Amino acid sequence: MGSSHEVHFDMLRRLVQVRTPPRTAAAAVQGPHVARPHPSTPGPAMSLSKEPPGAEPRKKKRYALLLCGHVPEPFAEDPRHRFPAMFPTLLATPSDPHEHWTHFECEDGRDIPTDATLQSFDAVVLSGSEQSAMSEAPWMLEVEALLRAAAARRQRVLAVCFGAQLLAKALGGTVEKAVVGLEVGATKVDVDLDALRRHEPRRSTWAADFAAPSFHIAQYHEDEITELPPGADRLGSSARCRNEMYAVEDFALALQGHPEMSDAFMRHVLEVYRGRDDKPPGAVLDGAAVSLETHPLPSTSSPANEIRALCRAFLKE
């Protein structure tokens, strides 16, 4: 990264304490965090296998899932259709006893971790939300401050949809209403492979094996990132959104689409929508149905899913 980008992140390190908003009384009295999976959500199974005799003990890898929202209730009757189940399905290795996931209910400030807690994790995943990243809600500003602190120490952050927008805002980018309006369905994202590998060797550990010129991904948003933050590289674009995927140096990877959402889930969303009075216009739903046929979504748990492989490599390598 050039010197101007290094100066940008050096400034972030100095500004982290100044720009951190005060915590609410409820958040301030929180004690040490204990993993609290959704009571009706199946989590990744953990293997009880031991290390082979004579092998070096492996360090436990800890991942924080910051839940900035939840899948709306009409679409989430099946526990598998909730973020606390979707993200581990996409990213976790169920049989690995050295992998531990903890989720935090950040929406509306219910359970936002302290910076000291967050920096104890190997990587952070930021979910989508029904809320708008442009709203400047106090809890969003608090999460933005955490993201600036994470960037200052180069902690790995994977951000999805709303999460990608909030990360962009936190680091100096711009989020606005999407010109095309609500986008639901699936889309093809064209990848800039040169940009993806621009910062080798810093990205080579997680980007070197990705060779797909494009991928299909679920979409469910009506805001978009119109200006990337300083130091970010645009890695992917689509016909409807210029900033579909971006990276900040080697420590942040962000996607406007939803790699955790499956074809079955998106079809369920359309089915539920068609039976509601407050559904989007028919043209939006018809276009979404067509998009799922023309841009079929890969299984979120399949090793052949290239964007899944990239996200997993980013978090774990």
N, C-alpha and C positions, 0 to 999 in steps of 0.2 A: 504494500500500500504506500502511496506517495506521502510526502511529508505533510501536505495539507490535511490528509485524513488522520495522520498521527496526531496533529495538533487538535483536530476536532475531538478525538477520544481522550486526549490529555485534558482538554477543557471539561469534558464530561466528568472526569475523575474529580476535578476541583469543584464542580457545581453540584455533585450528588447531594452533599449535606445541605447546601443552601436551598435547593429546589424541592427537598422532600417535605410534603405537606404534613401537618400535625395529624397524629392518629386519633381516632375516636376513643372515648373512654372505654367502650366495650372492647375494642381491639387492643388497647394498651394493657389490659389486665390479663390477656391470654397467657396461659402457661405454655410449657413445652408442647409442641404439636404431636398428636398421635394420629396415625393413618385412620381415616374414617370412611371406608367405602360405603356407597349407597346401600341401605339394608336389603334392597331387592335387586341389586345389580351384581351379576356374577363377576368376580375378579379373576385375574390370571392365576391359574393353579401354580403352586410353587413345589418344585421337586425337593425331596429330602435326601437325594443322593449325596454321597460324600466325595471328597477329592480322592483321586487315585493315590495309593501309597507312594510317599516320596515326592509328591507334586508340591509346588509352591502354592501356599494358600492364596486364593483369589480375593481381591478386595470387593466388597459388596458395592454395587452400583445403585445409586439412589436418584430417582427422578421425581420431580414435582410437577403435577398437573394443576395449573391454575384455571379453575372453572369460572369463566367470565359470564356464563349463562348456562341455560339448559335447553335441550330440545323441547319445544312446546308440547304440553301435555297431550293434545289430540294425536300427536305423531309418536308418542313415547310410551304407549301402553305396554309394548314388549320391552323388557329390561335391556335387551341387546341394542335397543334403539336410543340409549342414553349415553351421553358423553363419557361417564365413568367406565362404561363397558366398551364403547366404540374405540377410544384411544388405545387402551391396552391391546385390543384385538389387532389394531393396526401396528402397534409399536413394540409391545412387550414380547419377551421370550418366555412363555409359560413354564417351560421345564427348567429354567435357570434359577437355582436357589440363591444366586448372588445378585439378583435383580429385585429391586423394591420400588414400588410406586406409591406415592402419597398424593391425595388430591385435596385442594383447598377451595372452599366455597367463597370466591372473591366477589361475586356479584352483590352489589349493594353493601359491600363492606362487611359481610357476615363473618368471614374467616380469612382475612388477608394475612399472609405470613410476614413476620418482620424480616428486614434485610439480613440479619444475622442467621435466621432460620433458612432463608432461601439460599444463601451462599454455601450452606452445608450440603447442597445437592449437586450431583454431577452435571445435571442439565435440567432445563425448565421447558415445559410445553404449555402454550397459551391457547385456550379454546375459543370457539366462536361465541356469539351472543345475539339475542334478539334486539339488544339495545344498540344505539348508534355511538360510534367512537367519537363523534363530533359533539356529544352532549356535555362534555366537561364535568360529568358527575364527580363528586368528591372521591368516591372509591376508585374511579378510573384514573384520577390524578395520582392517587396513592400507588396504584399498580404501575403507572408510567414512571414514577420515581424509582420503584423497584427495578424496572427495566433499564433505566439509565445507570443505576448502580451495577446491574449485571453486565451491561456493556462496558462499563469502566474497568471491570476485572476480567472481561472477555469470557464470561460464563456462557455456555452454549444455551441458546434459546430457539426453540421451534415454535413458530406462531402461525395460526390458522385463521383465515377469514377476519372476523373482528379482531382477533389477536394480532394478525399481521398489520391491520390498520392502526391498532393502539401502539404497537412497536414502532411503526413509521412515525406516528405523532410524537412519541416520547423522544425519538432521536432527531427530530427536526423536519420530518416530512409533512405532507399535507393530505388530508382526507376530505372528500366531498361526496355529495350525492352522485351516483352513477348516471352518466348522460343517458344510458340506455334504459334506466329504470330497474325495476326488480328483475333479477335473473335467477331462474329456478331450472334445474335440469342437469345437463352435462355439457361440457365443452372440450374442445381440443386446444391444448396449450403447446405452442411452438417454443422449443428450447434453444437458447443461445449457448451452445456448448463451449465456445471460446470464452464467453464471460464466466461460465461456470468454473472453468479451470484457470481463470486469469491469475489467481493468486497462489498458484503452486509454488513451493510445496505446502503452504499452509492449508490449502483445500484438498490436497492430493489424498489425504487419508480418508476422506469421505466422498469426494467427487470423482475420483479417477475412474471408477468402474461404471459410471453412468454414461451411457452412449446413445440413449434414445433421443431422436430429433424432436419428438413430440410425445405427449401422453394425454389421456382423457381423465377428467376429474369432475366430481359433483360440484354444483354451484347453488348457492342459496344466499343471495345478498342484494342490497340496493345501494350501498355506499361503496366507494372504491378509493384507492390511493392514487392521487393525481400527481404527486411529486414525491419521489423517493428521498429518504434522508441522506445527508452528506455521507460519503463513504460507502454507499450501497450500490450494488450492481444489479441491473435488471437481468434476470435469468430466463424469464418466460413471458410470453404475451399471447393473447387470444384475439379473435375477431371483435370481441365485445369489451375487452379490458386490456389496457396496455401493460399494467404492472401485475401480472398474474403470479409471478414468483420472483423473489429477490433475495440477495444475501448481503450481509454486512460483514466485510472481511471474511474471516473463517468461523466466526462465533455465532452468527445468527442466520437462520434460514426461515423464510416466510412465504406462505401460499395464500392467495385470495380464495381459492377453492377449498373444498373439504375432502381431503384424502381419506378421512375416517368414515365417510358416508358411502354406503354400498348401493348397488343398483336396486336391490330389494327395498332398501329404505326409501330411496328417492321415488320409486313407484308407489310405495305406501303413502308418501307425502301427497302425491298427485291424487291418489284415490280418496284420501281424507278430504283434501281441498275441494274436490268436485261435489262433495256432499254438504258443504258448508255455505251459509249465506254470505259470510265475509270473505269469500274466495277471491283470488286475483282475477283479472279479466280472462275470459275464455281464450283469447289469443295467446296469453302468457302460458296457460296450462297446456294448450295444444302444442305450442312451440317447445315446451319442456318435454312433453311426451315424444315428440319427433327427435329431440336431441338425445334422448336415452337410446333410441334406435340407431341413430347415425354415429353416436360417440359412446359405444358400450363401455360401461365401467368395469374395471377388473375387480376381482375379489379382494377385499381389504385384508385378507389373511394369506393371500397367495404369494409364494416366493417369486412368482413371475410378474408381480405388480411392481413396475419399475419405480414409480414415485414412492411407494412404500419402502422399497429397498433403499432409495436415496435418503428418506427421512430416518430410517433405522441406522444407516451408516453414519449420518450426521450426528445422531445422538450418542452412538456407542463406540465409534472407532477413534 
